[in-house]
Amino acid sequence: MTDGGSGGGEVLGFPAFPKGLRRIPRFARSWWGRAWLTAMEETALDSIQLRKGRRFAYGGHVGSITVSPGRLAATVYDDAGGSYRTVVEVERLTGPEWERLLGAITAKAGHLAALLDGDVPQELVDAAHDVDVRLLPGIGDLQPHCSCPDWEFPCRHAAALCYQSAWLIDADPFVLLLLRGRGAAELLGDLRRQPPSPLPGFGAGPVGVAATEAFALPVAALPPVPPGLPELDPDGLLPAVVAGAGVEPGLLRRLVADAAHRARALGGRTSGTAG
């Protein structure tokens, strides 16, 4: 198989997984990791190569893995000591697809929070699908290339690389997004430049007035005092106060009564002026 070319952008490097690191029934723990493997396994032409690829992945036959936009690469070793340059190309999202995906992410604050927490919400994948963006790879989205002489699709070396990559995608969804074309740094920068979504029930137009206009407006009149208000009992405005150091209950009641009468008089004058 021939080696595919690589694109520009962010590049991540991961050290080789040691031999026998994981022994689990499924290579992928997350549902999005399993979707990644399904995209590879359902296009495989030889299940024997998949079994050998799983054995190579468990056995530490895959060297350090490089992840870049649309491309996985590693050196994979066989049982006889031979080494092969192995690449798996991933179909990248187009510019318009990325714009629609960014809109789906910003439509709900929890989507970005989940990604940063190492989760891919099913709701986000569904929202992306609603705007015609396939976030998870499907059949035909993964294209293996290897320098080995095998003709199988995929060969054991490419299968081993895909299986170990599922561990990386399990741990960090941004690895999947980088393979789709944009890494964490670029994606977060794009999200910061996204205009905020209008609140439900509100238009996208400007809200409020300029501060200079607001200060230039006349002071609105206070509403009139409702007629027939009962006379205020100053003694009823103040709870029982026990005499103490610096506290004179009688004087405190007189202060409260004076404040109440002043407030009532001010309210009456303001109401009369407004009328």
Rosetta silent file (secondary structure, phi, psi, omega in degrees, C-alpha in Angstrom):
SEQUENCE: MTDGGSGGGEVLGFPAFPKGLRRIPRFARSWWGRAWLTAMEETALDSIQLRKGRRFAYGGHVGSITVSPGRLAATVYDDAGGSYRTVVEVERLTGPEWERLLGAITAKAGHLAALLDGDVPQELVDAAHDVDVRLLPGIGDLQPHCSCPDWEFPCRHAAALCYQSAWLIDADPFVLLLLRGRGAAELLGDLRRQPPSPLPGFGAGPVGVAATEAFALPVAALPPVPPGLPELDPDGLLPAVVAGAGVEPGLLRRLVADAAHRARALGGRTSGTAG
SCORE:     score description
SCORE:     0.000 S_00000001
   1 L     0.000  152.424 -179.824    0.000    0.000    0.000 S_00000001
   2 L   -94.445  159.458 -179.764    1.152    3.574   -0.599 S_00000001
   3 L   -90.892  126.161  178.975    1.532    6.269    2.033 S_00000001
   4 L   -76.941  160.764 -179.910   -0.985    9.095    1.820 S_00000001
   5 L   -79.032  167.759 -179.874    0.026   12.725    2.117 S_00000001
   6 L  -117.730  156.634  177.902   -0.491   14.915    5.169 S_00000001
   7 L  -103.975  179.039  179.123   -2.071   18.324    5.588 S_00000001
   8 L   -86.192 -172.751  178.207   -1.068   21.334    7.655 S_00000001
   9 L   105.885 -167.948 -178.034   -2.404   22.461   11.017 S_00000001
  10 L   -63.584  144.051  178.472   -2.031   21.215   14.553 S_00000001
  11 L  -131.311  131.346  176.906   -0.027   18.023   15.131 S_00000001
  12 E  -116.863  140.090  176.379   -0.155   15.847   18.266 S_00000001
  13 E  -118.261  136.821 -179.209    2.306   13.112   19.167 S_00000001
  14 E  -125.305  132.494  179.333    1.560   10.222   21.543 S_00000001
  15 L   -65.770  158.581 -178.084    4.142    7.793   22.941 S_00000001
  16 L   -64.170  141.936  173.795    3.797    4.114   22.132 S_00000001
  17 L   -74.435  134.185  179.254    1.472    2.058   24.310 S_00000001
  18 L   -69.800  160.799 -179.518    3.435   -0.608   26.195 S_00000001
  19 L   -61.746  135.647  176.132    2.809   -4.282   25.574 S_00000001
  20 L    66.602   24.663 -177.584   -0.221   -5.710   27.367 S_00000001
  21 L   -63.625  -41.155 -175.505   -1.362   -2.284   28.618 S_00000001
  22 L  -130.475  137.941  171.481   -5.033   -3.073   28.236 S_00000001
  23 L  -135.055   88.903 -177.409   -7.005   -6.264   28.210 S_00000001
  24 L  -126.799  154.678 -179.719  -10.653   -5.346   27.892 S_00000001
  25 L   -58.154  -36.183  179.560  -13.529   -7.016   26.018 S_00000001
  26 L  -119.309  141.664  179.263  -13.867   -3.997   23.777 S_00000001
  27 L   -67.514  -34.716 -178.772  -11.051   -1.849   22.507 S_00000001
  28 L  -105.705  132.098  176.796  -13.164    1.291   22.913 S_00000001
  29 L   -86.376  -33.428 -175.887  -14.848    2.137   26.195 S_00000001
  30 L   -90.466  158.968  179.846  -16.861    5.097   24.880 S_00000001
  31 H   -69.226  -31.317  179.119  -19.702    4.984   22.417 S_00000001
  32 H   -76.583  -30.017  173.283  -17.892    7.406   20.082 S_00000001
  33 H   -66.221  -39.034  177.273  -14.735    5.262   20.246 S_00000001
  34 H   -66.974  -34.815  176.554  -16.782    2.233   19.232 S_00000001
  35 H   -64.223  -35.486  176.339  -18.251    4.243   16.356 S_00000001
  36 H   -61.218  -46.709 -178.886  -14.678    4.941   15.212 S_00000001
  37 H   -68.568  -35.530  178.140  -13.864    1.235   15.179 S_00000001
  38 H   -60.627  -38.629  178.938  -17.132    0.373   13.456 S_00000001
  39 H   -61.585  -32.262  178.399  -16.170    2.676   10.587 S_00000001
  40 H   -82.686  -46.109 -173.582  -12.972    0.631   10.170 S_00000001
  41 H   -68.620  -34.235 -177.214  -14.327   -2.862   10.842 S_00000001
  42 L   -77.004   -9.651  174.182  -17.359   -2.610    8.574 S_00000001
  43 L  -102.777   -3.028 -178.110  -15.147   -1.780    5.581 S_00000001
  44 L   -67.446  139.340  178.949  -12.651   -4.571    6.308 S_00000001
  45 L   -96.302   -8.908 -175.798  -12.360   -7.216    3.612 S_00000001
  46 L  -146.119  109.800 -179.513  -10.635   -9.804    5.827 S_00000001
  47 H   -67.384  -22.943  178.267  -11.608  -10.482    9.449 S_00000001
  48 H   -63.706  -39.511  178.484   -8.341  -12.396    9.946 S_00000001
  49 H   -65.060  -33.485  177.071   -6.412   -9.165    9.477 S_00000001
  50 H   -65.607  -42.339  178.313   -8.603   -7.523   12.129 S_00000001
  51 H   -63.229  -42.205  178.022   -7.776  -10.280   14.629 S_00000001
  52 H   -66.084  -36.387  177.910   -4.075   -9.909   13.872 S_00000001
  53 H   -63.927  -40.814  176.801   -4.419   -6.142   14.194 S_00000001
  54 H   -63.225  -40.374  178.753   -5.976   -6.523   17.660 S_00000001
  55 H   -65.132  -40.585  177.586   -3.131   -8.822   18.686 S_00000001
  56 H   -63.679  -40.515 -179.005   -0.557   -6.325   17.398 S_00000001
  57 H   -64.775  -45.636  177.742   -2.287   -3.498   19.291 S_00000001
  58 H   -66.274  -33.692 -173.865   -2.323   -5.456   22.559 S_00000001
  59 L   -83.492    3.856  178.321    1.205   -6.691   21.971 S_00000001
  60 L    72.857   30.726 -179.959    2.786   -3.251   21.714 S_00000001
  61 L   -82.991   -7.505 -177.216    3.666   -3.542   18.025 S_00000001
  62 E   -98.933  128.855  177.568    2.641    0.076   17.312 S_00000001
  63 L   -78.162 -163.352  179.308    5.200    2.829   17.798 S_00000001
  64 L   -61.340  143.806 -174.243    4.475    6.433   18.723 S_00000001
  65 E  -107.269  132.367  175.583    1.367    7.795   17.033 S_00000001
  66 E  -109.478  128.928 -179.786    1.185   11.151   15.257 S_00000001
  67 E  -116.659  127.406  176.758   -2.234   12.776   14.818 S_00000001
  68 E  -141.084  171.067 -178.477   -2.762   15.665   12.413 S_00000001
  69 L   -54.693  117.318  177.144   -5.746   16.987   10.452 S_00000001
  70 L    74.797   15.241 -171.406   -7.103   14.077    8.458 S_00000001
  71 E  -155.613  130.885  168.610   -4.185   11.760    9.227 S_00000001
  72 E  -110.788  140.997  178.825   -2.915    9.110   11.668 S_00000001
  73 E  -147.332  142.865  176.446    0.634    7.842   11.303 S_00000001
  74 E  -164.364  160.697  169.422    2.875    5.375   13.139 S_00000001
  75 E   -93.826  127.979 -178.168    5.539    2.780   12.573 S_00000001
  76 E  -116.899  135.429 -175.152    4.119   -0.708   13.140 S_00000001
  77 E  -107.582  142.634  176.771    6.348   -3.748   13.736 S_00000001
  78 L   -97.136 -179.061 -175.719    5.585   -7.342   12.815 S_00000001
  79 L   -66.686  -27.182 -177.924    6.559  -10.509   14.670 S_00000001
  80 L   -85.986    0.721  178.867    9.733  -10.955   12.593 S_00000001
  81 L    96.367   -2.090  177.236   11.081   -7.518   13.488 S_00000001
  82 L   -70.751  151.269  179.500   10.140   -5.771   10.265 S_00000001
  83 E  -124.541  141.951 -175.536    8.888   -2.195   10.505 S_00000001
  84 E  -136.080  138.100  177.400    6.344   -0.503    8.263 S_00000001
  85 E   -82.498  118.099 -173.319    5.219    3.071    7.913 S_00000001
  86 E  -120.093  135.332 -178.634    1.456    3.019    8.385 S_00000001
  87 E  -133.554  140.064  170.746   -1.006    5.832    7.771 S_00000001
  88 E  -122.796  116.936  178.014   -4.773    6.062    8.128 S_00000001
  89 E   -89.308  140.502 -178.053   -6.357    9.003    6.349 S_00000001
  90 E  -119.819  133.819  179.723   -9.621   10.392    7.710 S_00000001
  91 L   -64.454  125.554 -178.447  -12.105   12.384    5.665 S_00000001
  92 L   -89.791  151.287  175.674  -11.994   15.978    6.873 S_00000001
  93 L   -73.411  147.010  176.966  -14.984   18.266    7.262 S_00000001
  94 L   -77.448  168.969  177.481  -15.272   21.102    4.764 S_00000001
  95 H   -56.784  -50.703  177.947  -15.236   24.785    5.764 S_00000001
  96 H   -60.926  -35.815  177.904  -19.047   25.150    5.555 S_00000001
  97 H   -64.876  -38.928  177.167  -19.456   21.925    7.545 S_00000001
  98 H   -63.868  -40.446  179.188  -17.195   23.319   10.277 S_00000001
  99 H   -61.771  -40.909  178.980  -19.240   26.511   10.434 S_00000001
 100 H   -69.553  -35.986  177.826  -22.423   24.495   10.894 S_00000001
 101 H   -66.312  -41.408  177.117  -20.743   22.302   13.512 S_00000001
 102 H   -60.232  -39.060  176.798  -19.581   25.375   15.450 S_00000001
 103 H   -63.500  -38.303  178.161  -23.144   26.612   15.427 S_00000001
 104 H   -66.992  -36.247  179.669  -24.332   23.282   16.818 S_00000001
 105 H   -68.768  -43.431 -176.696  -21.713   23.435   19.599 S_00000001
 106 H   -78.175  -11.995 -179.493  -22.559   27.003   20.611 S_00000001
 107 L   -64.804  -21.714  179.523  -26.306   26.366   20.502 S_00000001
 108 L  -143.440  125.646 -175.412  -26.036   24.818   23.968 S_00000001
 109 H   -59.867  -31.493 -177.177  -23.434   25.728   26.579 S_00000001
 110 H   -67.524  -20.185 -179.167  -23.270   22.152   27.823 S_00000001
 111 H   -65.131  -50.255 -179.719  -21.898   20.872   24.510 S_00000001
 112 H   -66.616  -40.038  179.152  -18.541   22.610   24.832 S_00000001
 113 H   -59.815  -39.207  179.021  -18.377   21.859   28.555 S_00000001
 114 H   -66.132  -42.666  178.623  -18.868   18.163   27.786 S_00000001
 115 H   -61.409  -43.853  179.217  -16.107   18.158   25.170 S_00000001
 116 H   -65.809  -24.160  179.275  -13.716   19.857   27.575 S_00000001
 117 L   -90.679    6.834  177.502  -14.655   17.223   30.156 S_00000001
 118 L    83.335   27.789 -177.727  -13.748   14.412   27.751 S_00000001
 119 L  -128.028  148.622  172.868  -17.267   13.531   26.646 S_00000001
 120 L  -116.363  101.805 -177.963  -19.085   13.550   23.309 S_00000001
 121 L   -66.396  138.401  175.584  -22.801   14.058   24.012 S_00000001
 122 H   -59.687  -33.442  179.784  -25.153   12.103   21.797 S_00000001
 123 H   -61.799  -36.673  178.390  -27.227   15.291   21.666 S_00000001
 124 H   -68.395  -43.097  178.597  -24.323   17.145   20.020 S_00000001
 125 H   -61.671  -40.199  178.006  -23.868   14.431   17.399 S_00000001
 126 H   -65.923  -40.661  179.221  -27.614   14.553   16.704 S_00000001
 127 H   -64.692  -38.439  176.681  -27.527   18.358   16.457 S_00000001
 128 H   -64.868  -41.066  179.151  -24.626   18.131   13.998 S_00000001
 129 H   -62.397  -36.007 -179.722  -26.535   15.561   11.962 S_00000001
 130 H   -64.063  -25.216  177.566  -29.530   17.930   11.837 S_00000001
 131 L  -104.291   23.278  173.329  -27.337   20.498   10.048 S_00000001
 132 L    64.718   42.647  175.156  -25.955   17.846    7.688 S_00000001
 133 L  -125.743  123.833  178.342  -22.599   17.341    9.442 S_00000001
 134 L   -97.322  101.581 -176.445  -21.373   13.833   10.223 S_00000001
 135 L   -71.468  -45.786  178.867  -19.135   14.267   13.243 S_00000001
 136 L   -85.052  141.470 -179.391  -18.306   10.591   13.714 S_00000001
 137 L   -67.300  148.099  177.205  -16.652    8.806   10.787 S_00000001
 138 L  -117.805 -169.847 -179.489  -18.740    6.381    8.809 S_00000001
 139 L   -61.162  127.348  179.431  -18.109    3.651    6.297 S_00000001
 140 L    92.714   -7.268 -179.456  -15.533    4.798    3.762 S_00000001
 141 L   -80.900  -18.562 -179.352  -14.248    7.716    5.845 S_00000001
 142 E  -106.867  125.786 -178.471  -11.068    5.860    6.920 S_00000001
 143 E  -122.393  108.117 -178.216   -8.481    5.072    4.248 S_00000001
 144 E   -83.130  146.361  174.407   -5.479    2.903    5.329 S_00000001
 145 E  -139.182  140.905 -179.266   -2.052    3.040    3.694 S_00000001
 146 E  -151.219  148.449  179.290    0.990    0.953    4.625 S_00000001
 147 L   -82.178   -0.267  179.208    4.462    0.318    3.254 S_00000001
 148 L   -72.776  163.602 -178.896    4.050   -3.443    3.807 S_00000001
 149 L   -83.791   -1.930 -177.064    3.580   -5.765    0.819 S_00000001
 150 L   -67.345  150.388 -179.142    0.184   -7.038    2.036 S_00000001
 151 L  -105.781   -6.639 -175.895   -2.804   -6.342   -0.151 S_00000001
 152 L   -63.865  156.208 -178.900   -5.551   -6.738    2.478 S_00000001
 153 L  -128.594  105.073   -6.681   -7.832   -3.808    3.312 S_00000001
 154 L   -83.427  163.054  173.169   -6.904   -2.938    5.956 S_00000001
 155 L   -75.766  170.982 -177.833   -3.684   -4.810    6.581 S_00000001
 156 H   -61.830  -30.902 -178.186   -2.847   -5.956   10.125 S_00000001
 157 H   -70.898  -44.740  177.834   -0.600   -2.934   10.641 S_00000001
 158 H   -67.054  -37.143  177.591   -3.280   -0.379    9.737 S_00000001
 159 H   -63.454  -42.315  178.349   -5.835   -2.285   11.808 S_00000001
 160 H   -61.277  -40.299  178.644   -3.501   -2.192   14.825 S_00000001
 161 H   -64.208  -42.148  178.757   -3.083    1.557   14.398 S_00000001
 162 H   -64.448  -40.658 -179.440   -6.855    2.068   14.264 S_00000001
 163 H   -64.919  -45.306  178.954   -7.401   -0.052   17.365 S_00000001
 164 H   -67.925  -32.071  178.545   -4.849    1.850   19.419 S_00000001
 165 H   -64.397  -28.287  176.589   -6.192    5.157   18.118 S_00000001
 166 H   -61.013  -33.357  176.596   -9.550    4.242   19.645 S_00000001
 167 H   -64.900  -39.891  178.894   -7.836    4.474   23.059 S_00000001
 168 H   -66.594  -42.157 -179.042   -6.696    8.010   22.250 S_00000001
 169 H   -68.526  -35.814  174.566  -10.159    9.039   21.040 S_00000001
 170 H   -56.118  -46.294 -173.142  -11.719    7.500   24.155 S_00000001
 171 H   -76.605  -29.605 -174.131   -9.537    9.656   26.388 S_00000001
 172 L  -147.841  104.614  179.915   -9.807   12.917   24.438 S_00000001
 173 H   -60.783  -21.809 -179.880  -12.599   13.740   21.948 S_00000001
 174 H   -67.621  -19.068  172.735  -10.476   16.588   20.565 S_00000001
 175 H   -64.267  -43.228  176.891   -8.297   13.902   18.940 S_00000001
 176 H   -62.633  -42.816  179.889  -11.331   12.945   16.865 S_00000001
 177 H   -65.843  -35.292  175.959  -12.010   16.598   16.045 S_00000001
 178 H   -64.356  -41.912  177.704   -8.382   17.064   14.989 S_00000001
 179 H   -63.897  -29.453  177.325   -8.698   14.098   12.654 S_00000001
 180 L   -79.410   -6.853  172.104  -11.823   15.745   11.264 S_00000001
 181 L   134.726  -22.471 -176.817   -9.720   18.824   10.480 S_00000001
 182 L  -139.190  130.648  179.525   -9.365   21.134   13.495 S_00000001
 183 L   -84.680 -176.232 -175.226   -7.622   20.634   16.816 S_00000001
 184 H   -60.887  -45.936 -176.487   -8.512   21.997   20.237 S_00000001
 185 H   -62.307  -47.290 -178.743   -6.605   25.291   19.897 S_00000001
 186 H   -67.877  -41.008 -178.566   -8.081   26.175   16.511 S_00000001
 187 H   -63.967  -45.727 -179.865  -11.573   25.005   17.465 S_00000001
 188 H   -65.340  -36.084  175.437  -11.644   27.011   20.714 S_00000001
 189 H   -63.439  -41.206  177.538  -10.358   30.068   18.848 S_00000001
 190 H   -63.953  -38.865 -179.507  -13.152   29.684   16.301 S_00000001
 191 H   -66.528  -36.019  178.378  -15.718   29.357   19.098 S_00000001
 192 H   -66.056  -27.978 -179.624  -14.503   32.568   20.741 S_00000001
 193 L   -87.356   -5.748  179.825  -15.082   34.403   17.473 S_00000001
 194 L   -70.835  134.846  175.339  -18.616   33.037   17.103 S_00000001
 195 L   -66.929  143.990 -179.623  -21.335   35.683   17.655 S_00000001
 196 L   -64.748  144.868  178.053  -23.494   34.886   20.693 S_00000001
 197 L   -74.978  137.686  178.152  -26.807   33.217   19.969 S_00000001
 198 L   -65.234  147.697  178.711  -29.859   35.430   20.734 S_00000001
 199 L   -67.259  149.187  178.423  -31.887   34.421   23.755 S_00000001
 200 L   -57.520  134.239  178.279  -35.141   32.587   23.000 S_00000001
 201 L    88.261   -5.003  179.893  -37.975   35.048   22.445 S_00000001
 202 L  -117.750  144.094  177.246  -35.675   37.990   21.735 S_00000001
 203 L   -75.917  172.091 -179.407  -34.668   39.365   18.378 S_00000001
 204 L   -86.789   -0.827 -177.761  -31.105   39.760   17.279 S_00000001
 205 L   -74.698  175.218 -179.045  -31.399   43.604   17.145 S_00000001
 206 L   -66.030  147.648  179.825  -29.909   46.038   19.673 S_00000001
 207 L  -116.536  132.251  177.268  -31.427   46.100   23.155 S_00000001
 208 L    87.583 -172.000 -179.280  -31.710   49.315   25.233 S_00000001
 209 L  -127.373  168.230  177.897  -30.477   52.852   24.484 S_00000001
 210 L   -66.339  150.829 -177.478  -27.167   54.651   24.652 S_00000001
 211 H   -61.375  -38.659 -179.515  -26.087   55.808   28.117 S_00000001
 212 H   -63.212  -37.723  177.968  -26.013   59.487   27.049 S_00000001
 213 H   -68.106  -39.153 -179.423  -29.637   59.269   25.889 S_00000001
 214 H   -64.215  -42.000 -179.714  -30.691   57.567   29.108 S_00000001
 215 H   -70.809  -24.443 -179.355  -29.127   60.275   31.292 S_00000001
 216 H   -79.567  -14.232 -179.369  -30.734   63.023   29.156 S_00000001
 217 L   -68.956  143.478  176.831  -34.258   61.732   29.800 S_00000001
 218 L   -66.399  152.944  179.429  -36.335   63.705   32.381 S_00000001
 219 L   -71.019  127.351 -179.337  -36.832   62.118   35.768 S_00000001
 220 L   -69.790  144.154  179.660  -40.127   60.306   35.819 S_00000001
 221 L   -70.941  146.794  175.398  -42.663   61.440   38.416 S_00000001
 222 L   -70.640  150.091  177.782  -43.344   59.204   41.360 S_00000001
 223 L   -65.813  150.659 -179.073  -46.785   57.592   41.409 S_00000001
 224 L   -64.324  151.331  177.642  -49.379   59.412   43.555 S_00000001
 225 L   -71.783  126.310  179.516  -49.833   58.378   47.153 S_00000001
 226 L   -58.217  137.142 -179.828  -52.936   56.196   47.376 S_00000001
 227 L   -70.860  158.590  173.788  -55.704   57.995   49.261 S_00000001
 228 L    76.389   18.959  177.435  -57.019   56.824   52.597 S_00000001
 229 L   -69.006  137.790  178.785  -53.758   55.465   53.995 S_00000001
 230 L   -67.725  152.377  175.719  -54.007   54.973   57.732 S_00000001
 231 L   -63.485  138.837 -178.964  -51.944   57.161   60.007 S_00000001
 232 L   -78.521  136.587  176.333  -48.671   55.536   60.844 S_00000001
 233 L   -97.892  106.000 -177.799  -48.091   54.525   64.400 S_00000001
 234 H   -55.784  -35.874 -179.595  -44.405   55.211   65.122 S_00000001
 235 H   -65.500  -27.177  179.724  -44.502   52.808   68.034 S_00000001
 236 H   -81.282  -13.609  179.510  -45.675   50.092   65.643 S_00000001
 237 H   -80.431  -18.637 -173.111  -42.775   50.686   63.235 S_00000001
 238 L  -119.072  124.287  176.638  -40.148   49.733   65.743 S_00000001
 239 L   -64.851  165.258 -179.651  -39.945   46.400   67.494 S_00000001
 240 L   -58.122  129.984 -178.977  -39.449   46.378   71.222 S_00000001
 241 L  -117.573  129.317  179.047  -35.977   47.662   72.070 S_00000001
 242 L   -89.665  133.281  179.272  -34.312   46.885   75.348 S_00000001
 243 L   -61.786  140.130  179.175  -32.320   49.687   76.895 S_00000001
 244 E  -156.331 -172.196 -179.140  -28.614   49.106   76.835 S_00000001
 245 L   -62.899  116.469  178.471  -25.252   50.811   76.568 S_00000001
 246 L    80.084    4.550 -178.223  -25.682   53.634   74.030 S_00000001
 247 E  -120.975  118.649  176.604  -29.307   52.655   73.226 S_00000001
 248 L  -115.224  104.328 -175.588  -32.216   54.842   74.432 S_00000001
 249 H   -54.293  -42.251 -178.438  -35.552   53.250   73.313 S_00000001
 250 H   -62.996  -43.621  178.893  -37.540   56.491   73.676 S_00000001
 251 H   -65.233  -38.586  179.795  -35.089   58.498   71.590 S_00000001
 252 H   -65.434  -37.069  177.725  -34.977   55.792   68.924 S_00000001
 253 H   -65.650  -40.588  179.670  -38.798   55.845   68.645 S_00000001
 254 H   -64.336  -37.826  177.401  -38.795   59.633   68.193 S_00000001
 255 H   -64.475  -41.742  178.724  -36.197   59.326   65.401 S_00000001
 256 H   -64.448  -43.071 -179.972  -38.289   56.699   63.645 S_00000001
 257 H   -62.811  -43.536  179.195  -41.431   58.819   63.988 S_00000001
 258 H   -61.791  -43.075  178.369  -39.675   61.898   62.614 S_00000001
 259 H   -63.109  -38.603 -179.498  -38.329   59.906   59.618 S_00000001
 260 H   -66.493  -44.367  179.636  -41.796   58.517   58.912 S_00000001
 261 H   -65.023  -39.297  178.890  -43.448   61.957   58.979 S_00000001
 262 H   -64.409  -42.581  179.344  -40.754   63.424   56.736 S_00000001
 263 H   -63.574  -40.620 -179.837  -41.143   60.594   54.225 S_00000001
 264 H   -65.608  -42.984  179.056  -44.921   60.997   54.184 S_00000001
 265 H   -64.689  -40.953  178.939  -44.653   64.757   53.661 S_00000001
 266 H   -63.360  -41.486  178.131  -42.099   64.323   50.885 S_00000001
 267 H   -61.733  -38.952  179.179  -44.347   61.819   49.159 S_00000001
 268 H   -67.811  -41.417  179.856  -47.275   64.222   49.295 S_00000001
 269 H   -65.145  -41.912  179.716  -45.287   67.143   47.879 S_00000001
 270 H   -63.758  -39.366  179.633  -43.876   65.001   45.039 S_00000001
 271 H   -66.479  -40.251  179.115  -47.321   63.741   44.163 S_00000001
 272 H   -66.428  -38.684  178.122  -48.751   67.248   44.121 S_00000001
 273 H   -64.887  -41.703  179.930  -45.931   68.533   41.896 S_00000001
 274 H   -64.097  -36.301  179.994  -46.419   65.689   39.454 S_00000001
 275 L   -68.220    0.000    0.000  -50.135   66.449   39.297 S_00000001
